[in-house]
Amino acid sequence: MILAGDIGGTKTICALFSVEEGPHAPLVEVTFPSGRYVSLEAIVRAFLADHPGTIQSACFGVAGPVVDGRATITNLSWVVEEERLQEELGQIPVTLINDLKAIAQAVPYLEQGDVATLNPGETVDQGAMGVIAPGTGLGEAFLTWDNGRYRAHPSEGGHSSFAPTTPTEADLLKYLLEEHRHVSYERVCSGMGIPNIYAYFRDRVFRQETPSVASQLATADDPTPVIVSGALNPTGPCPVCAATLDCFLGILGSEAGNLALKVLATGGIYLGGGIPPRLLPQLRGERFLNAMRNKGRFRKLMERIPVHVILNSKTALYGAAAYALMD
């Protein structure tokens, strides 16, 4: 068996997998409230006390960067280290990977019910695949065919420079450059980016706010859900919120197309993260796909790229399992 985990600031999922059943079928799975434990080792200890067995290797996807086998978890005081986990697990091989790399590693194992297809396209066998995941930040990764299997590669593409494709986006960039020396895609294409777009439309385009939205934003810990709800309000969308969401969809489509071109993602583009599943009806509209395909002479190629939204919330766990089973 192998041990896999998806480690986050709110919850940690641990599961056992077998080679025979593969990474999409956990033998046992338990969710722990992360904040109630002093370390990942304590959670692993509790999990294995209830579910003992012979473990050959372990892999954990963590919400944060992994450097030299060490990671600090976002919103937790933990420091997670491969060496300490190896000691806890009897010196078996243990690997820490970023949660986005874990999501990417799971992509080849996703089943029909795990995804929603925005464009079926024409999948090329063994073609590269791209993963773009707007959540709190913007994660990007890609997969290439390597010696009979897909291997995931991390990326910091979300921090590449934002390139406007419309006059409105150009004005948005100018607005943000007044405060920031560098404007990345993450700053306009993520949970932290949506309030920046809203501020632009409020200050430069509409020069006013919907009072009910403004009052909610004044007390909200996270303004993004307020803005999205305002845009999707069936009884009367907030104009500033609606413009914000439309702009966000266009930027996300454009950057998804950029990623598809950079890695030649003929195997498909997959949208991960927490935002796309919540905006599935809007992503099915013309705004996103038109922006993705707006690549000049390469429009026909872009039309053939399959595009999917990852719906399964356990994808990072399955990816950690796939990584452990692979290596």
N, C-alpha and C positions, 0 to 999 in steps of 0.2 A: 504493500500500500504506500501511497504518498500522502503527505499532509499539505493542504493548501489553505491560504487565508486571504481575505480581503480586509485590509486594515484601514479604518477611517476614524475621524475624530468623534463621531457619534456612536458608531457600532463597529464591531469586529466579527466577521464570519469565519469560522474554522470548519473544515470539512475533510473527510478522508475519501480518497479515490483509489481505484484499482486500474491496472493496465488493461484488464479485460473489458471493463465497463467504459473506460475512457473519461475525458474531462468534462463531459456534459451530464454525467450520472453519478453524483456523490453517493457514497455508501451511507454516510451519516453527515449531518450538517447542523451546526449550532450557532446561533447569533448571541453575542455578548454585548452588553452596554459598556463601551470602552472606558468611560469615565469612572466606572466603579472599580477598576483594576489599576494597580500601580505600574504595570508593565505588560508587554506582550507575552513575556515569559510566564507571567502569572495566569494569563488566559490559556495559553497552551497547556500549562500544568493542569488546570481545571478541566479542560476539554479531554485530555488524555486519561485523566483519572476516571472519567465516566465512560470513555471509549478507548480502552487499551488495544494495542495491536503492534505488530512489527512494521515500523515505518522505514522505508528505504531512503527517502529524500523529502525535502520540504521546500516550498516556495511561497512567499508572501508578497502580494501586491499592496503597496503602501501609498497613501495620499501625501506625497511629497517627493522631492528629489532624493535619489540614492547616490551617494558618493562614497566610493571605497568600502562598499558593504555596510554603509551606515546611513540612517535616515531619521529625520525629525518629523513627527507626524503633525500635520496641520491641526490646530485646535486641541492639542494634547501636550502634556509635559513629557511624554515619552521620548526617549532616544532608542531606536531599534537598531541592533547590530547583529550581523550574521554570526559573528564569533560567539556572542552570548547565547544565541539561539542554538548554535551547534552544541555548546556545552549542556544546555537544557535537554537537548534531544539525543544525547549520547554520541556526539561527533559524527552524525550523518551529514551529508551535503545539504546545506541550507542556502537559499538564494533570496535576496530582496530585489524586487523590481518595482519601478514606478507603476502606479495604477493604470496609467494610460497604455503603457507597454503591455500590461496584463490584458487590458481590453483588446488591444490589437492582436495579441497572441490567441485570443479566443475566437476571433473572426472566422477562421476556417472551420470551426466546430459548431457555429451557430446553425440552428435549425429553422424551418420555415416560420414557426410561430415566434421566433426570437426577433424577427425583423419586420419592418414595413417597407415595401418597395416604392420608391418615388419614380424611378425610371428603370425598367427591366434591362434596357440596353442590350449589348451583345458581349457577354462575358468571354474573355480570352482565357483558355486553360493555362494555368501557371503564370498568368499575368500578375503584375504587382498590384497591390491594394493599398489604399490610403484610408486613414482614420482621422477625422477631425471632430473634436469633442468640446463644444461650448458648454461649460458649467459655470462655476464661479470664475474660473479663468478659461483660457483656450488651449487645449492640448492637441497635439498632432503627432501622428506616428505613421509608419508604413510597413508593409510586409513584402518580402521578396521570396521567390521560390529558390530553395537552397538544398541541393542534394536529396531530392525526393520529398521535401516538406516545406511549408511556409515558416519563415523566421521573422519575428517582429523586430523593428528597429525604432529606438526613441528619436525624438526630434524636439527642437525648441522653435519650430516654425511659427508658433503663436506669437512669438516676440519679434518676428520680422516686421519690417516697416509697412505700415498701412498705405496702400496705393489706391487712391480714389479712381472711380470709373465713371462718375457722373458729376455734373456741376454742384449738386447738393453735397455729395461726398467730399468734393474738393473744398467747399466752404466749411464743412465739418472739420476737415483736417486743419484748415487755417485757424479755426476757432480753438481747437485743442492745442495747437502749437503756441498759442499765446500763453499757455500755462505749462506745457510739457516740452522738453527739448527733443524727445523722441516719442512718436505716436505709433504704437504697435497694433497689430490686428487684435490682440487681446484687449486693448483699451477701447475697442469699438465693437467687439464680436464675442461677448461673454456676459456673464451675469454682472461683472463689475463694469462692463462696457456699456450696457444698455442705459444706465443713468447718465453717462456722458453724452450719449446721443440725445436723450431727453433734454438735458440742459441746453444743448445747442438749439434744438427746435424751440424750446421755451424762450431763450434769450435772443435768438437771431431771426427766427422765422415768425412765430406766433406772437411773441412778446407778451404773453399772458398764460395763465394756467386755468384748468378747470378747477373750481373751488373745492369740490369734493376730493379730487385727486391730490390737490395741494395739501389739504388737511391730513390726508392719510400719509403722504410722504413726510410730513413734518414730524410724525411720531414713529415711522417705520424703521426697524433695525436694518431691514434689507429693502431698498426701494424697488428692486427689479420686479418682484411679484405684483406690486401695486401698479407699476407701469404696464405690465403685460395684461393684467386684469382690466385696467382702464381701456386698453386698446381693443379688448375682446368683449367689452360690456355689450350685451345684446340689446339693451334698452336705450343705449345712447353712448357710443364710443367717445372717449376723450380725444379730440383732434390731435393734441400734442403726443399722446400715447400712441395713437394709430400711426402717425407719421414716423415715430420712433421705431415701432415694430416693423413697418415696411422697409425702413432704411436698414435695420438689422438684418432682415431676411436677404436683402440685396448684397450686403457686405459678406454675410456667411456664404451665399452662393458664389460670389466672386472668389473668395479664398478657397472654397472647396474645389473650384475649377483650377486655381493656381496649384493646389496640392496635386490634383489629378495630372496636370501637365508636368510638374517637377519630377514625379516618380513614374510617369506614364502608367497610370492606374487602370489598365485595361481589365483588371480583375474586379474593379469596382471601388467606389467611394462609400465609406460607412460613416454615418453621423452618430457619434456617441455623446456622452455627457448627459446632464440632467435636463437641459433645455429642449432639445429636439423632440423627445416624446410628448412634451406638453404642447408643442406647436405643430403637431402632425397635420391637421387640416390646412394650416397656413403654408406649410412646406409643400403640400400637394398643389398649391396654387402656382401661377405662372412666375411670380416674382423671383423665387429662389432659383428655379431651373433656368430661367432666362438669363439671370446674372451669372450662373455657373457656365453657361454655354457661350457667353459673350466673349469669345477668344479669337475674333477675327477669322483668319484662314483656317483655324483649328476648330471651328464650330461643329463641323460634321463629326470630327473625332469625339468632341465632347458629348454630342448627342448619342453616341454609342456607349458611353461610359455608364455602367450600371450604378445606381445610387440607392442606398438603403439607410433606414433609420434603425438603430439598435434599440429594441424595446425591453430586452431582458435585463432586469436590475442585477442579476447574478453574474453578468458577463466577466467582470474583473476576477471573480473567484474562479470561474472556469478557465480563464486565461492563465492564472497562477498555476492551476492544476496542469494545464497543457504544457506549460514551461517545465514543470518538474518532471512530467512524464517524458518530455522530449529529451531532456538532458540527464 
